[in-house]
Amino acid sequence: MGVDIYSKNLSYSLGYGGFRNLRKTVGSLITDDELREHYMLIVDDVRFSHDKEFYRKYDEKTEKLYRKHRKKYGRVIDFLYCSDCEGNFGYHTAEELLVLIGGYDDNIIYGYAGLDDPFKFRHFRKLLEDARDTKSKWGWR
């Protein structure tokens, strides 16, 4: 069981680890150092061993950074922090993500490696382009 990411005309399946790595890659493309480093602090810590005070302070700073960067990165932040279980977005979020990722591509397999055409970053771009071009919702479940 994993994550099915979809747009109007496309759908891909990937595991939770691959999905985490996809969002980590997107987060790494944020040009604001403070915002990028803040996101990486939590995404790199897969142990979740911090105490409640750490998470309280982390959440406070997340809210502060969201308010500070809402105009440029608001929808990107929504994408990054949305639940792994389910996310639903409009095409404006796809547009904002496409601006952020620009010409970025890699050869990392984010989906199931055994498939004939496993999910890579270029598939994510196509999915975002489909949502933008069809002005439709996209997300995962």
PyMOL commands that set and color helices and strands:
alter all, ss='L'
color gray80, all
select helices_A, chain A and resi 16-28+33-43+52-81+91-101+121-134
alter helices_A, ss='H'
color red, helices_A
select strands_A, chain A and resi 3-6+11-14+87-89+138-140
alter strands_A, ss='S'
color yellow, strands_A
deselect
rebuild
show_as cartoon
